[in-house]
Amino acid sequence: MAVARTRSVALLGLAGSIVEVEADLSSQLPGFVIIGLPDAALGEARERVRSAAMNAGCPLPNRKLTVNLSPATLPKHGSGFDLAIALACLAASGEVSVDSVDRVVHLGELGLDGRLRPIDGILPAVLAAVRAGHDTVMVPEANAAEAALVPGIQVIGVASLLEAAIRHGGRFDERPVEPVPALVRSDGGAPGLVGDLADVAGNHEAVEALLTAAAGGHHLFLLGPPGVCP
């Protein structure tokens, strides 16, 4: 029996909490279980992680893996725990350094091909890691520039699970990987189109209320069908 642990971050709005990701490898019948109040997307990490590890060239052992997300009472959602789960499992199986994985906070979603996909909320997540006293975070390469905006922490950007495993001491053959690009948001309009309150015709009171709320950081309550004043 072998146990390894690393850390990730659970976000509730913009507030982040450190989550300890523990992986236990036992000699029971093959299986993969995630416990610790995961949501549906996080529960699906079982399939993402195992397929990603296989296709990346650092497969997980065909044994019973139990992953615990602690504290168990804290709700956890999203796919940003994938990298931490995969590396904790690899460390439990002896494929990467247990000590190295334990020192780093890991954030990132895995694709089935083993590449790391960027995630939302990287800035508040890294900020939460710094406030909790951690000094190193590993993120998808597409999130590295945003994560580096937080002072006082070392950011390691990786393109794939294989690269992450090698950085943690895994003895695997390197493979060239094309990083997944950063997500491009679109509002459905023309590319590059940015709205401006100066373009709003009429509704002077509503525009003034929006500007005042934005300038002062105040809450704003919108009530009624589109077109009414706040």
C-alpha positions, -999 to 999 in steps of 0.1 A, spaced: 0 0 0 13 35 -10 -1 69 -3 9 102 -19 -5 137 -17 -4 170 -34 -26 201 -34 -50 220 -55 -75 248 -50 -113 248 -47 -130 281 -57 -163 294 -43 -168 325 -63 -135 344 -60 -126 328 -27 -102 299 -29 -95 271 -4 -65 247 -5 -76 211 -11 -53 182 -2 -54 155 -29 -45 121 -15 -40 90 -36 -39 55 -22 -27 26 -43 -38 -9 -31 -36 -44 -44 -73 -49 -46 -92 -54 -79 -86 -26 -104 -107 5 -99 -107 42 -96 -127 60 -69 -128 97 -60 -142 107 -27 -145 140 -8 -177 157 -21 -169 160 -58 -195 173 -83 -204 155 -115 -176 171 -136 -150 162 -110 -164 127 -106 -157 122 -144 -121 129 -137 -116 92 -133 -120 86 -170 -101 117 -181 -71 110 -159 -68 74 -168 -71 80 -205 -49 110 -204 -21 92 -186 -23 63 -210 -22 85 -241 5 107 -227 29 78 -222 28 76 -184 0 51 -177 -15 45 -142 -11 10 -127 -40 -14 -132 -48 -16 -95 -72 0 -71 -68 37 -68 -86 57 -42 -84 95 -44 -95 116 -14 -101 154 -16 -97 169 18 -114 186 36 -143 162 27 -170 187 38 -159 214 13 -178 212 -20 -155 208 -50 -165 214 -86 -150 216 -121 -121 199 -139 -93 219 -125 -83 191 -101 -73 167 -130 -36 175 -129 -34 171 -91 -53 138 -92 -31 124 -119 2 134 -103 -9 121 -69 -18 88 -85 16 86 -103 34 94 -71 15 67 -52 26 42 -78 63 53 -75 65 68 -111 73 103 -99 88 118 -67 64 119 -38 83 148 -21 83 168 -53 46 165 -59 39 173 -23 56 207 -25 36 220 -55 0 232 -59 -14 218 -92 -41 233 -113 -53 222 -147 -78 201 -168 -66 171 -188 -77 163 -223 -79 126 -233 -47 131 -253 -28 140 -222 -25 177 -230 -33 203 -203 -62 226 -210 -65 261 -195 -91 266 -168 -111 296 -155 -103 312 -122 -66 307 -123 -58 342 -108 -79 338 -76 -67 302 -73 -30 311 -74 -37 340 -50 -53 316 -26 -22 293 -28 0 323 -20 -21 333 10 -20 297 23 18 299 23 27 279 -9 55 291 -31 52 270 -62 22 263 -85 20 242 -117 -5 253 -143 -14 247 -180 10 267 -203 -19 288 -215 -26 300 -179 11 306 -170 11 343 -180 -21 350 -159 -8 330 -129 25 350 -130 6 382 -123 4 371 -86 36 382 -68 56 359 -45 51 326 -62 70 305 -88 48 295 -117 56 264 -137 37 262 -170 34 227 -186 18 216 -219 10 180 -209 7 155 -181 39 138 -194 59 171 -191 45 175 -156 55 140 -146 90 145 -160 94 177 -141 86 158 -110 113 132 -116 94 107 -138 117 86 -160 96 88 -192 106 94 -228 98 130 -238 73 137 -266 68 169 -285 34 184 -276 16 213 -291 2 233 -261 -35 239 -260 -40 277 -267 -57 300 -243 -95 302 -244 -109 329 -266 -142 344 -253 -168 355 -277 -201 374 -271 -215 362 -304 -208 395 -322 -180 405 -345 -145 395 -335 -129 421 -314 -161 441 -308 -161 458 -275 -192 475 -261 -191 511 -248 -217 528 -227 -212 559 -248 -230 541 -276 -262 537 -255 -289 560 -269 -310 575 -241 -314 558 -207 -292 585 -191 -302 576 -156 -294 539 -162 -260 547 -177 -252 570 -148 -261 543 -123 -239 518 -141 -209 542 -141 -214 550 -105 -216 514 -95 -185 505 -115 -165 534 -102 -173 528 -66 -174 490 -67 -210 489 -56 -236 462 -61 -262 466 -88 -297 452 -89 -314 448 -122 -352 442 -121 -377 438 -149 -375 430 -186 -346 442 -208 -347 479 -214 -359 490 -179 -337 512 -157 -318 496 -128 
